[in-house]
Amino acid sequence: KLARETFTRLGPEQEALKKKLETAKTTWLAAEPLERMDSLPACPQPPKDYSAIAVDGSSLTAERYSPRSYFLINLGVSALTYGDEPGARLFSTPRLYFKQEEIAIKDPSGKEREVLVEGALLGVKRQVEEAAYLATLAADFQTGNRPVLALLDGTLIMWGLEDQKIPAFIHHVLLDEGLIKALEAVRNLPGNMGDRRQETGNSRRHTVDGRQEENRPESC
């Protein structure tokens, strides 16, 4: 009730708040409403039959004095189906990365450059793998007219890529060819309501690595 009253009160002031937000200097990312704050659209009738899928991962790295570099990413999955034919699948899929082409990201332009996947980059790598596996599972679970609710834990902003020393090709591999492509695969599933939001893609927004750009198509 308090939230509805607050949004209704601030609705007429939204343009002024937007201008204030554009000129504000903050140390955090501020969200910008894409619709009128005082709009109260009717909630659609929830589906009777649907699947809810969530993926969350963890990672392990080699010990400090290990003679070989490696890391492990374990993806935990919870897939629940509701309706006339309910079901549940709870499982995990661990994968060990130890080959040189697996533990380092090479520059796709062909230049002899590579960056080891470690520290903050390992967290970003895990997040990309979570999104990619979620996209695969969502496609597998979408049968007939049953909608799929795909869930990820955590933020879409990759703070691990904020370091200015990280080369641009890392952003390309992990963002454009990684997280964004996986999220677009989920959005483009048949019946996904995300397509209706593409018209808002030209507004100014923060990208998933925390940078701010003009006129970048909405990718998540």
Secondary structure, DSSP 8 states (H G I E B T S, - for coil): -HHHHHHHHHGGGHHHHHHHHHH---SS-----SS-TT---------SSEEEEEEEEEEEE--TT-SS--EEEEEEEEEEEESSS-EEEEEEEEEEE-SHHHHEEE-TTS-S-EEE--THHHHHHHHHHHHHHHHHHHHHH--TT--EEEEE-S-SS-GGG--TTS-HHHHIIIIIIIIHHHHHHHHTSTT-GGGGGGGGGGS-EE-TTS-EESS-----
